[in-house]
Amino acid sequence: MAAKVYGHYLRKAGYGVLLAADGPTGVQKTLQLRPDGVLLDVMLPGMNGSEVLKEIRAKKPNLPIVVYTNGFVPLLVEEMLAAGATNVFNKSNLTGQEVAHAFEKVLRHKEAA
């Protein structure tokens, strides 16, 4: 449900959005379609967000990956950042506008690099 809400705000900001129903599909779409960035929930069926992040990061080391989670505890945040997350957000207070702004910021930084 959160992915649809965040997707709506990303579309409104001018981004193309594709959703994946589970972790393995997300990895497959990311590797096949070569997006400019990924918005990743930690809690996914089939493969958790940490596994998805590590698999994508192994093949796409420079792809911006913005992670969100309800389990916003320091250890999880550290784990996601160590696995290669660009940003990690707490889903409980994350707005669609903040997601769009985060992508604008990381994509602008990527273009400048």
N, C-alpha and C positions, 0 to 999 in steps of 0.2 A: 504493500500500500504506500509506504513512504517513497519508494522508487517512482511511483506514478506521480505523486505530488511534486517531488523534486524535478522529475522529467518535465512536468508542465512548466515550471519556472525556467528551466534551461531552454526549453523551446521558445518561451516568451522572450528570453534574452537573445534569441537568434541562433541557438545551437541545434544541430541535428541530434536526435536522441533515439537510441535503440535499447530496449530492455531485454534482460535475460531472466528467465524464471528460476534458474539455479546456477550453482557455481560452475559445473562443467560446461554448461552452455555459454556462460559469461566468458570463460577462458577461450572457448572455441571462437566465439564472435569477435573477441578482442584480437586474436591472432590472425583471423581471416580478413577482417574488415579494416584493420589498422586505424582505429579512431585517434583523435587528437588527445583524448583523455578518458579516464574511467572513473565513474562514481561507484564505489563498492561498499555494500553492507557487509558487516562481519558475520551476521547470522544468515546463512544461505542453506537451502537444502542441497544435498548431494556432495557438497564440498564447502568447508567453512571459508570465510573471507581471508583468513591468514594463508590457507593453502592456495586459494585463488591468487592472492597477491604474490606469493612466492613463485608460482608457476608463470604468471605473466611477467614478473620482474626478471626472471631468468632469461626470457626471450626478448623482452622489451625494456632494457634498463633505463631508458630516458623518458618513458611514457608517464605523464602525470597521472597519479592515482590518488583520488580523494576518497578517504574512508570515513564511514559513519557507523556508529554503534550505540546501542542502549547500554551496553556494559562498559561505560566509560570509567574504567579504573586504571590507575597509573601503570600497573603491570601490562595490561592489554594494550594501552596506548604505546608504551615502550616497545612491546613486541611488534606492533604494526609498523611503527617508525623504523625499527631495526630491519624489518622485512622489506622495507622500501616504500612505505606510504609517503606521499608528498605532504598530505595533511591528514589529521584525524579529528573528527568532530563528534560531539555528543548529540545523538539523535533527539533526545528528549527536549532540547531547546534550540534545535537547528531549524532555521526557516529556509524556505525556498529561495528567497533573495540572497541569503548568505551562501547557499550552494552555488548560485549563479555568479556571485561575486568571487568566490573561491576559484571557480574555473576561469573567470576572466583574469584573475591575478596569476594563476599558474601558467595559463596559456600565453599571456603577455610576457612572462618571464622566460618561457621556453623559446618564444620567437626572438627575444633579445639575445639569447645565448648563442 
